[in-house]
Amino acid sequence: MRRRKTNKRPPLKPVEFLVLAILENGPLHGYGIVQEMKERTNGRVAPRPGDLYRILYRMDQWGLLVPDERSPDNGEDRRSYYRLTDLGERVLISEAEFLAKMAEDALSKRTDRPAEVV
């Protein structure tokens, strides 16, 4: 049974933000999303398939993305593709601006000492 979509959502987790940022470039399937996450984060973020699909399901329920109805050109690709909704694009921009402001504030308070890499 599919739950009713709702616009109520908590703040995005970093992995959810990454999904939105990746899908900004166009529809992509789950494996492609994981590979892009690995590339963008130098391997630091790589959810397991089951975890990713729970994330995608939750984001679909919030109305941020939807399964893409397109048929792949070659006819052999049976993977599920996902794409951003208009709301997903607006949330991505809003979250990016918020994170940029937080990063700017944190960096402006730094002294001249180099940051530690964790």
N, CA, C and O atoms as CSV, one atom per row, in Angstrom:
chain,resi,resn,atom,element,x,y,z
A,1,MET,N,N,0.840,-1.175,0.000
A,1,MET,CA,C,0.000,0.000,0.000
A,1,MET,C,C,0.890,1.245,0.000
A,1,MET,O,O,1.815,1.355,0.805
A,2,ARG,N,N,0.614,2.148,-0.876
A,2,ARG,CA,C,1.398,3.378,-0.997
A,2,ARG,C,C,0.802,4.450,-0.106
A,2,ARG,O,O,-0.408,4.676,-0.092
A,3,ARG,N,N,1.696,5.116,0.649
A,3,ARG,CA,C,1.227,6.196,1.516
A,3,ARG,C,C,0.908,7.433,0.704
A,3,ARG,O,O,1.431,7.626,-0.393
A,4,ARG,N,N,0.046,8.265,1.254
A,4,ARG,CA,C,-0.311,9.521,0.601
A,4,ARG,C,C,0.867,10.482,0.646
A,4,ARG,O,O,1.545,10.600,1.666
A,5,LYS,N,N,1.104,11.160,-0.456
A,5,LYS,CA,C,2.196,12.129,-0.502
A,5,LYS,C,C,1.878,13.301,0.396
A,5,LYS,O,O,0.725,13.714,0.525
A,6,THR,N,N,2.915,13.829,1.012
A,6,THR,CA,C,2.757,14.966,1.902
A,6,THR,C,C,3.902,15.931,1.687
A,6,THR,O,O,5.015,15.511,1.371
A,7,ASN,N,N,3.650,17.212,1.852
A,7,ASN,CA,C,4.709,18.207,1.741
A,7,ASN,C,C,5.423,18.409,3.061
A,7,ASN,O,O,6.426,19.121,3.110
A,8,LYS,N,N,4.931,17.798,4.142
A,8,LYS,CA,C,5.592,17.934,5.434
A,8,LYS,C,C,6.824,17.050,5.441
A,8,LYS,O,O,6.745,15.852,5.169
A,9,ARG,N,N,7.939,17.639,5.748
A,9,ARG,CA,C,9.183,16.876,5.798
A,9,ARG,C,C,10.123,17.523,6.794
A,9,ARG,O,O,10.078,18.735,7.006
A,10,PRO,N,N,10.978,16.712,7.407
A,10,PRO,CA,C,12.002,17.280,8.282
A,10,PRO,C,C,13.116,17.887,7.420
A,10,PRO,O,O,13.094,17.735,6.198
A,11,PRO,N,N,14.083,18.568,8.033
A,11,PRO,CA,C,15.219,19.084,7.252
A,11,PRO,C,C,15.919,17.934,6.523
A,11,PRO,O,O,15.945,16.804,7.011
A,12,LEU,N,N,16.474,18.229,5.373
A,12,LEU,CA,C,17.155,17.201,4.598
A,12,LEU,C,C,18.405,16.699,5.295
A,12,LEU,O,O,19.143,17.470,5.907
A,13,LYS,N,N,18.632,15.401,5.198
A,13,LYS,CA,C,19.883,14.800,5.632
A,13,LYS,C,C,20.890,15.018,4.495
A,13,LYS,O,O,20.486,15.226,3.351
A,14,PRO,N,N,22.186,14.975,4.794
A,14,PRO,CA,C,23.178,15.186,3.725
A,14,PRO,C,C,22.991,14.256,2.524
A,14,PRO,O,O,23.135,14.693,1.382
A,15,VAL,N,N,22.674,12.995,2.762
A,15,VAL,CA,C,22.509,12.062,1.648
A,15,VAL,C,C,21.297,12.437,0.797
A,15,VAL,O,O,21.315,12.237,-0.418
A,16,GLU,N,N,20.254,12.971,1.408
A,16,GLU,CA,C,19.080,13.415,0.653
A,16,GLU,C,C,19.419,14.638,-0.193
A,16,GLU,O,O,18.979,14.756,-1.337
A,17,PHE,N,N,20.200,15.541,0.380
A,17,PHE,CA,C,20.656,16.708,-0.373
A,17,PHE,C,C,21.468,16.254,-1.585
A,17,PHE,O,O,21.296,16.783,-2.683
A,18,LEU,N,N,22.352,15.277,-1.384
A,18,LEU,CA,C,23.161,14.753,-2.483
A,18,LEU,C,C,22.286,14.167,-3.588
A,18,LEU,O,O,22.554,14.383,-4.770
A,19,VAL,N,N,21.249,13.431,-3.216
A,19,VAL,CA,C,20.342,12.865,-4.218
A,19,VAL,C,C,19.740,13.987,-5.062
A,19,VAL,O,O,19.715,13.893,-6.289
A,20,LEU,N,N,19.257,15.044,-4.416
A,20,LEU,CA,C,18.680,16.162,-5.165
A,20,LEU,C,C,19.721,16.800,-6.086
A,20,LEU,O,O,19.434,17.094,-7.246
A,21,ALA,N,N,20.918,17.008,-5.567
A,21,ALA,CA,C,21.972,17.644,-6.360
A,21,ALA,C,C,22.341,16.783,-7.570
A,21,ALA,O,O,22.595,17.306,-8.655
A,22,ILE,N,N,22.369,15.486,-7.381
A,22,ILE,CA,C,22.699,14.577,-8.487
A,22,ILE,C,C,21.592,14.578,-9.535
A,22,ILE,O,O,21.866,14.633,-10.734
A,23,LEU,N,N,20.344,14.518,-9.082
A,23,LEU,CA,C,19.225,14.467,-10.028
A,23,LEU,C,C,18.974,15.805,-10.720
A,23,LEU,O,O,18.198,15.873,-11.673
A,24,GLU,N,N,19.622,16.862,-10.248
A,24,GLU,CA,C,19.504,18.158,-10.916
A,24,GLU,C,C,20.014,18.064,-12.359
A,24,GLU,O,O,19.572,18.817,-13.227
A,25,ASN,N,N,20.936,17.147,-12.607
A,25,ASN,CA,C,21.502,16.973,-13.946
A,25,ASN,C,C,20.631,16.138,-14.867
A,25,ASN,O,O,20.946,15.991,-16.048
A,26,GLY,N,N,19.529,15.584,-14.341
A,26,GLY,CA,C,18.626,14.789,-15.162
A,26,GLY,C,C,18.326,13.454,-14.512
A,26,GLY,O,O,18.960,13.085,-13.524
A,27,PRO,N,N,17.354,12.721,-15.067
A,27,PRO,CA,C,16.956,11.440,-14.492
A,27,PRO,C,C,18.126,10.456,-14.433
A,27,PRO,O,O,19.008,10.446,-15.292
A,28,LEU,N,N,18.097,9.637,-13.393
A,28,LEU,CA,C,19.155,8.652,-13.200
A,28,LEU,C,C,18.592,7.479,-12.421
A,28,LEU,O,O,17.635,7.637,-11.663
A,29,HIS,N,N,19.170,6.318,-12.600
A,29,HIS,CA,C,18.742,5.121,-11.879
A,29,HIS,C,C,19.546,4.992,-10.581
A,29,HIS,O,O,20.560,5.665,-10.397
A,30,GLY,N,N,19.080,4.121,-9.693
A,30,GLY,CA,C,19.684,3.978,-8.367
A,30,GLY,C,C,21.181,3.707,-8.390
A,30,GLY,O,O,21.930,4.348,-7.653
A,31,TYR,N,N,21.629,2.778,-9.215
A,31,TYR,CA,C,23.059,2.466,-9.276
A,31,TYR,C,C,23.849,3.692,-9.721
A,31,TYR,O,O,24.925,3.968,-9.191
A,32,GLY,N,N,23.316,4.424,-10.693
A,32,GLY,CA,C,23.983,5.638,-11.162
A,32,GLY,C,C,24.054,6.692,-10.077
A,32,GLY,O,O,25.046,7.414,-9.973
A,33,ILE,N,N,23.000,6.788,-9.258
A,33,ILE,CA,C,23.003,7.742,-8.146
A,33,ILE,C,C,24.113,7.396,-7.161
A,33,ILE,O,O,24.856,8.275,-6.725
A,34,VAL,N,N,24.226,6.112,-6.809
A,34,VAL,CA,C,25.270,5.688,-5.865
A,34,VAL,C,C,26.656,5.966,-6.441
A,34,VAL,O,O,27.528,6.460,-5.728
A,35,GLN,N,N,26.873,5.658,-7.719
A,35,GLN,CA,C,28.176,5.897,-8.335
A,35,GLN,C,C,28.523,7.386,-8.343
A,35,GLN,O,O,29.668,7.759,-8.086
A,36,GLU,N,N,27.545,8.228,-8.634
A,36,GLU,CA,C,27.773,9.681,-8.636
A,36,GLU,C,C,28.062,10.177,-7.222
A,36,GLU,O,O,28.902,11.058,-7.039
A,37,MET,N,N,27.377,9.624,-6.223
A,37,MET,CA,C,27.653,9.997,-4.829
A,37,MET,C,C,29.095,9.664,-4.466
A,37,MET,O,O,29.794,10.480,-3.866
A,38,LYS,N,N,29.532,8.475,-4.827
A,38,LYS,CA,C,30.910,8.056,-4.538
A,38,LYS,C,C,31.902,9.030,-5.176
A,38,LYS,O,O,32.880,9.448,-4.556
A,39,GLU,N,N,31.617,9.377,-6.436
A,39,GLU,CA,C,32.531,10.275,-7.156
A,39,GLU,C,C,32.562,11.666,-6.525
A,39,GLU,O,O,33.639,12.223,-6.308
A,40,ARG,N,N,31.397,12.227,-6.230
A,40,ARG,CA,C,31.329,13.585,-5.684
A,40,ARG,C,C,31.890,13.691,-4.273
A,40,ARG,O,O,32.326,14.765,-3.859
A,41,THR,N,N,31.883,12.587,-3.528
A,41,THR,CA,C,32.334,12.634,-2.128
A,41,THR,C,C,33.644,11.882,-1.917
A,41,THR,O,O,34.016,11.593,-0.780
A,42,ASN,N,N,34.341,11.566,-2.998
A,42,ASN,CA,C,35.591,10.802,-2.910
A,42,ASN,C,C,35.415,9.515,-2.115
A,42,ASN,O,O,36.280,9.134,-1.326
A,43,GLY,N,N,34.290,8.855,-2.332
A,43,GLY,CA,C,34.026,7.571,-1.699
A,43,GLY,C,C,33.510,7.635,-0.277
A,43,GLY,O,O,33.273,6.594,0.335
A,44,ARG,N,N,33.330,8.815,0.259
A,44,ARG,CA,C,32.890,8.948,1.660
A,44,ARG,C,C,31.409,8.629,1.847
A,44,ARG,O,O,30.995,8.246,2.942
A,45,VAL,N,N,30.610,8.781,0.797
A,45,VAL,CA,C,29.178,8.485,0.883
A,45,VAL,C,C,28.835,7.479,-0.205
A,45,VAL,O,O,28.992,7.754,-1.394
A,46,ALA,N,N,28.365,6.312,0.218
A,46,ALA,CA,C,27.976,5.261,-0.714
A,46,ALA,C,C,26.937,4.371,-0.039
A,46,ALA,O,O,27.272,3.310,0.488
A,47,PRO,N,N,25.669,4.805,-0.056
A,47,PRO,CA,C,24.645,3.997,0.616
A,47,PRO,C,C,24.458,2.637,-0.046
A,47,PRO,O,O,24.639,2.490,-1.255
A,48,ARG,N,N,24.096,1.654,0.756
A,48,ARG,CA,C,23.763,0.336,0.226
A,48,ARG,C,C,22.460,0.463,-0.562
A,48,ARG,O,O,21.656,1.354,-0.287
A,49,PRO,N,N,22.245,-0.417,-1.537
A,49,PRO,CA,C,21.036,-0.311,-2.370
A,49,PRO,C,C,19.740,-0.250,-1.568
A,49,PRO,O,O,18.873,0.571,-1.869
A,50,GLY,N,N,19.592,-1.095,-0.561
A,50,GLY,CA,C,18.362,-1.078,0.240
A,50,GLY,C,C,18.155,0.256,0.929
A,50,GLY,O,O,17.034,0.760,1.002
A,51,ASP,N,N,19.247,0.830,1.439
A,51,ASP,CA,C,19.158,2.137,2.098
A,51,ASP,C,C,18.798,3.219,1.089
A,51,ASP,O,O,17.965,4.081,1.370
A,52,LEU,N,N,19.424,3.177,-0.086
A,52,LEU,CA,C,19.138,4.188,-1.108
A,52,LEU,C,C,17.671,4.148,-1.514
A,52,LEU,O,O,17.033,5.193,-1.636
A,53,TYR,N,N,17.132,2.950,-1.725
A,53,TYR,CA,C,15.740,2.877,-2.185
A,53,TYR,C,C,14.763,3.322,-1.102
A,53,TYR,O,O,13.687,3.827,-1.424
A,54,ARG,N,N,15.109,3.147,0.178
A,54,ARG,CA,C,14.278,3.711,1.248
A,54,ARG,C,C,14.327,5.237,1.204
A,54,ARG,O,O,13.311,5.904,1.402
A,55,ILE,N,N,15.512,5.784,0.945
A,55,ILE,CA,C,15.674,7.237,0.821
A,55,ILE,C,C,14.857,7.755,-0.362
A,55,ILE,O,O,14.139,8.747,-0.233
A,56,LEU,N,N,14.964,7.092,-1.505
A,56,LEU,CA,C,14.224,7.512,-2.698
A,56,LEU,C,C,12.720,7.428,-2.460
A,56,LEU,O,O,11.977,8.314,-2.881
A,57,TYR,N,N,12.269,6.381,-1.796
A,57,TYR,CA,C,10.846,6.230,-1.494
A,57,TYR,C,C,10.363,7.383,-0.615
A,57,TYR,O,O,9.325,7.988,-0.882
A,58,ARG,N,N,11.131,7.679,0.436
A,58,ARG,CA,C,10.760,8.761,1.362
A,58,ARG,C,C,10.715,10.104,0.622
A,58,ARG,O,O,9.799,10.898,0.836
A,59,MET,N,N,11.689,10.354,-0.238
A,59,MET,CA,C,11.724,11.609,-0.976
A,59,MET,C,C,10.581,11.690,-1.992
A,59,MET,O,O,10.078,12.775,-2.281
A,60,ASP,N,N,10.181,10.557,-2.522
A,60,ASP,CA,C,9.004,10.507,-3.394
A,60,ASP,C,C,7.760,10.872,-2.589
A,60,ASP,O,O,6.905,11.614,-3.071
A,61,GLN,N,N,7.654,10.357,-1.371
A,61,GLN,CA,C,6.502,10.664,-0.529
A,61,GLN,C,C,6.428,12.150,-0.194
A,61,GLN,O,O,5.336,12.700,-0.048
A,62,TRP,N,N,7.567,12.794,-0.074
A,62,TRP,CA,C,7.615,14.231,0.205
A,62,TRP,C,C,7.355,15.059,-1.052
A,62,TRP,O,O,7.182,16.275,-0.967
A,63,GLY,N,N,7.327,14.416,-2.209
A,63,GLY,CA,C,7.083,15.137,-3.457
A,63,GLY,C,C,8.322,15.775,-4.052
A,63,GLY,O,O,8.209,16.647,-4.914
A,64,LEU,N,N,9.526,15.352,-3.605
A,64,LEU,CA,C,10.769,15.951,-4.097
A,64,LEU,C,C,11.266,15.308,-5.387
A,64,LEU,O,O,11.963,15.947,-6.175
A,65,LEU,N,N,10.912,14.061,-5.598
A,65,LEU,CA,C,11.298,13.356,-6.811
A,65,LEU,C,C,10.198,12.370,-7.159
A,65,LEU,O,O,9.326,12.077,-6.341
A,66,VAL,N,N,10.248,11.870,-8.363
A,66,VAL,CA,C,9.278,10.870,-8.821
A,66,VAL,C,C,10.000,9.871,-9.713
A,66,VAL,O,O,11.017,10.193,-10.328
A,67,PRO,N,N,9.462,8.647,-9.778
A,67,PRO,CA,C,10.009,7.720,-10.770
A,67,PRO,C,C,9.806,8.327,-12.148
A,67,PRO,O,O,8.742,8.876,-12.436
A,68,ASP,N,N,10.810,8.234,-12.996
A,68,ASP,CA,C,10.733,8.797,-14.338
A,68,ASP,C,C,10.040,7.797,-15.246
A,68,ASP,O,O,10.432,6.632,-15.306
A,69,GLU,N,N,9.029,8.240,-15.940
A,69,GLU,CA,C,8.212,7.359,-16.765
A,69,GLU,C,C,8.840,7.073,-18.129
A,69,GLU,O,O,8.278,6.309,-18.914
A,70,ARG,N,N,9.969,7.660,-18.415
A,70,ARG,CA,C,10.550,7.517,-19.752
A,70,ARG,C,C,10.993,6.080,-20.028
A,70,ARG,O,O,11.317,5.331,-19.106
A,71,SER,N,N,11.001,5.719,-21.268
A,71,SER,CA,C,11.512,4.421,-21.688
A,71,SER,C,C,12.921,4.629,-22.218
A,71,SER,O,O,13.131,5.465,-23.097
A,72,PRO,N,N,13.885,3.888,-21.700
A,72,PRO,CA,C,15.250,4.031,-22.215
A,72,PRO,C,C,15.289,3.751,-23.718
A,72,PRO,O,O,14.522,2.933,-24.226
A,73,ASP,N,N,16.182,4.430,-24.412
A,73,ASP,CA,C,16.271,4.346,-25.867
A,73,ASP,C,C,16.553,2.938,-26.376
A,73,ASP,O,O,16.007,2.531,-27.401
A,74,ASN,N,N,17.396,2.194,-25.674
A,74,ASN,CA,C,17.804,0.896,-26.205
A,74,ASN,C,C,16.788,-0.216,-25.952
A,74,ASN,O,O,16.942,-1.313,-26.489
A,75,GLY,N,N,15.766,0.037,-25.156
A,75,GLY,CA,C,14.742,-0.956,-24.902
A,75,GLY,C,C,15.171,-2.088,-23.984
A,75,GLY,O,O,14.339,-2.905,-23.590
A,76,GLU,N,N,16.450,-2.154,-23.636
A,76,GLU,CA,C,16.953,-3.235,-22.790
A,76,GLU,C,C,17.127,-2.804,-21.342
A,76,GLU,O,O,17.263,-3.656,-20.464
A,77,ASP,N,N,17.127,-1.539,-21.078
A,77,ASP,CA,C,17.373,-1.027,-19.736
A,77,ASP,C,C,16.074,-1.071,-18.930
A,77,ASP,O,O,15.133,-0.331,-19.216
A,78,ARG,N,N,16.033,-1.937,-17.929
A,78,ARG,CA,C,14.818,-2.098,-17.129
A,78,ARG,C,C,14.959,-1.455,-15.747
A,78,ARG,O,O,14.135,-1.688,-14.862
A,79,ARG,N,N,15.987,-0.661,-15.571
A,79,ARG,CA,C,16.186,-0.011,-14.283
A,79,ARG,C,C,15.165,1.103,-14.074
A,79,ARG,O,O,14.661,1.692,-15.030
A,80,SER,N,N,14.872,1.379,-12.802
A,80,SER,CA,C,13.971,2.482,-12.463
A,80,SER,C,C,14.768,3.770,-12.402
A,80,SER,O,O,15.774,3.858,-11.698
A,81,TYR,N,N,14.317,4.763,-13.138
A,81,TYR,CA,C,14.947,6.079,-13.150
A,81,TYR,C,C,14.127,7.022,-12.278
A,81,TYR,O,O,12.921,6.841,-12.111
A,82,TYR,N,N,14.795,8.028,-11.728
A,82,TYR,CA,C,14.142,9.018,-10.878
A,82,TYR,C,C,14.490,10.397,-11.387
A,82,TYR,O,O,15.570,10.615,-11.936
A,83,ARG,N,N,13.557,11.341,-11.199
A,83,ARG,CA,C,13.806,12.729,-11.609
A,83,ARG,C,C,13.249,13.669,-10.550
A,83,ARG,O,O,12.351,13.314,-9.786
A,84,LEU,N,N,13.802,14.874,-10.524
A,84,LEU,CA,C,13.330,15.902,-9.593
A,84,LEU,C,C,11.966,16.418,-10.009
A,84,LEU,O,O,11.632,16.447,-11.193
A,85,THR,N,N,11.188,16.821,-9.029
A,85,THR,CA,C,9.953,17.551,-9.285
A,85,THR,C,C,10.281,19.045,-9.184
A,85,THR,O,O,11.394,19.413,-8.807
A,86,ASP,N,N,9.329,19.890,-9.515
A,86,ASP,CA,C,9.528,21.334,-9.336
A,86,ASP,C,C,9.802,21.646,-7.868
A,86,ASP,O,O,10.661,22.470,-7.554
A,87,LEU,N,N,9.067,20.983,-6.966
A,87,LEU,CA,C,9.307,21.182,-5.536
A,87,LEU,C,C,10.716,20.731,-5.166
A,87,LEU,O,O,11.393,21.404,-4.388
A,88,GLY,N,N,11.161,19.615,-5.706
A,88,GLY,CA,C,12.511,19.130,-5.434
A,88,GLY,C,C,13.574,20.136,-5.850
A,88,GLY,O,O,14.567,20.326,-5.148
A,89,GLU,N,N,13.362,20.779,-6.997
A,89,GLU,CA,C,14.311,21.800,-7.461
A,89,GLU,C,C,14.324,23.001,-6.518
A,89,GLU,O,O,15.385,23.538,-6.200
A,90,ARG,N,N,13.141,23.416,-6.074
A,90,ARG,CA,C,13.068,24.559,-5.148
A,90,ARG,C,C,13.716,24.222,-3.811
A,90,ARG,O,O,14.418,25.054,-3.235
A,91,VAL,N,N,13.488,23.015,-3.315
A,91,VAL,CA,C,14.089,22.598,-2.043
A,91,VAL,C,C,15.604,22.512,-2.186
A,91,VAL,O,O,16.327,22.915,-1.276
A,92,LEU,N,N,16.097,21.996,-3.307
A,92,LEU,CA,C,17.537,21.923,-3.542
A,92,LEU,C,C,18.165,23.309,-3.475
A,92,LEU,O,O,19.183,23.492,-2.807
A,93,ILE,N,N,17.583,24.271,-4.148
A,93,ILE,CA,C,18.121,25.635,-4.143
A,93,ILE,C,C,18.077,26.224,-2.742
A,93,ILE,O,O,19.052,26.826,-2.291
A,94,SER,N,N,16.969,26.059,-2.058
A,94,SER,CA,C,16.818,26.579,-0.703
A,94,SER,C,C,17.847,25.961,0.247
A,94,SER,O,O,18.491,26.676,1.015
A,95,GLU,N,N,18.001,24.644,0.197
A,95,GLU,CA,C,18.956,23.952,1.066
A,95,GLU,C,C,20.394,24.353,0.721
A,95,GLU,O,O,21.217,24.532,1.618
A,96,ALA,N,N,20.697,24.493,-0.561
A,96,ALA,CA,C,22.050,24.882,-0.979
A,96,ALA,C,C,22.392,26.276,-0.469
A,96,ALA,O,O,23.503,26.515,0.003
A,97,GLU,N,N,21.434,27.197,-0.564
A,97,GLU,CA,C,21.667,28.553,-0.057
A,97,GLU,C,C,21.865,28.543,1.453
A,97,GLU,O,O,22.735,29.241,1.972
A,98,PHE,N,N,21.059,27.750,2.158
A,98,PHE,CA,C,21.176,27.637,3.608
A,98,PHE,C,C,22.543,27.061,3.995
A,98,PHE,O,O,23.211,27.592,4.882
A,99,LEU,N,N,22.959,25.975,3.329
A,99,LEU,CA,C,24.249,25.357,3.640
A,99,LEU,C,C,25.415,26.276,3.287
A,99,LEU,O,O,26.413,26.316,4.006
A,100,ALA,N,N,25.295,27.015,2.183
A,100,ALA,CA,C,26.350,27.949,1.798
A,100,ALA,C,C,26.513,29.037,2.858
A,100,ALA,O,O,27.635,29.414,3.197
A,101,LYS,N,N,25.399,29.539,3.378
A,101,LYS,CA,C,25.442,30.566,4.423
A,101,LYS,C,C,26.080,30.013,5.695
A,101,LYS,O,O,26.900,30.682,6.323
A,102,MET,N,N,25.706,28.800,6.072
A,102,MET,CA,C,26.295,28.179,7.265
A,102,MET,C,C,27.797,27.973,7.085
A,102,MET,O,O,28.577,28.226,8.003
A,103,ALA,N,N,28.202,27.512,5.892
A,103,ALA,CA,C,29.627,27.295,5.626
A,103,ALA,C,C,30.382,28.620,5.639
A,103,ALA,O,O,31.484,28.711,6.180
A,104,GLU,N,N,29.783,29.638,5.042
A,104,GLU,CA,C,30.412,30.963,5.031
A,104,GLU,C,C,30.610,31.476,6.455
A,104,GLU,O,O,31.675,31.995,6.787
A,105,ASP,N,N,29.586,31.331,7.295
A,105,ASP,CA,C,29.689,31.767,8.688
A,105,ASP,C,C,30.784,31.002,9.425
A,105,ASP,O,O,31.569,31.598,10.163
A,106,ALA,N,N,30.841,29.701,9.231
A,106,ALA,CA,C,31.844,28.876,9.916
A,106,ALA,C,C,33.254,29.236,9.456
A,106,ALA,O,O,34.171,29.323,10.273
A,107,LEU,N,N,33.429,29.447,8.154
A,107,LEU,CA,C,34.751,29.770,7.629
A,107,LEU,C,C,35.192,31.175,8.023
A,107,LEU,O,O,36.388,31.418,8.185
A,108,SER,N,N,34.259,32.093,8.180
A,108,SER,CA,C,34.629,33.458,8.539
A,108,SER,C,C,35.142,33.538,9.975
A,108,SER,O,O,35.823,34.501,10.328
A,109,LYS,N,N,34.830,32.558,10.799
A,109,LYS,CA,C,35.258,32.548,12.197
A,109,LYS,C,C,36.563,31.774,12.406
A,109,LYS,O,O,37.069,31.693,13.525
A,110,ARG,N,N,37.093,31.218,11.343
A,110,ARG,CA,C,38.342,30.458,11.424
A,110,ARG,C,C,39.510,31.376,11.685
A,110,ARG,O,O,39.515,32.532,11.260
A,111,THR,N,N,40.496,30.861,12.381
A,111,THR,CA,C,41.754,31.583,12.522
A,111,THR,C,C,42.641,31.164,11.366
A,111,THR,O,O,42.176,30.483,10.452
A,112,ASP,N,N,43.892,31.549,11.385
A,112,ASP,CA,C,44.796,31.223,10.286
A,112,ASP,C,C,45.315,29.792,10.319
A,112,ASP,O,O,46.087,29.398,9.446
A,113,ARG,N,N,44.909,29.015,11.301
A,113,ARG,CA,C,45.389,27.638,11.368
A,113,ARG,C,C,44.638,26.762,10.354
A,113,ARG,O,O,43.449,26.971,10.114
A,114,PRO,N,N,45.327,25.790,9.767
A,114,PRO,CA,C,44.671,24.928,8.766
A,114,PRO,C,C,43.637,24.018,9.433
A,114,PRO,O,O,43.781,23.624,10.590
A,115,ALA,N,N,42.609,23.704,8.679
A,115,ALA,CA,C,41.558,22.805,9.198
A,115,ALA,C,C,42.071,21.372,9.216
A,115,ALA,O,O,42.838,20.968,8.342
A,116,GLU,N,N,41.644,20.608,10.212
A,116,GLU,CA,C,42.001,19.185,10.282
A,116,GLU,C,C,41.080,18.413,9.356
A,116,GLU,O,O,39.887,18.700,9.255
A,117,VAL,N,N,41.649,17.443,8.690
A,117,VAL,CA,C,40.856,16.568,7.830
A,117,VAL,C,C,40.460,15.369,8.657
A,117,VAL,O,O,41.298,14.708,9.271
A,118,VAL,N,N,39.157,15.096,8.662
A,118,VAL,CA,C,38.646,13.982,9.463
A,118,VAL,C,C,38.479,12.766,8.612
A,118,VAL,O,O,38.057,11.720,9.106
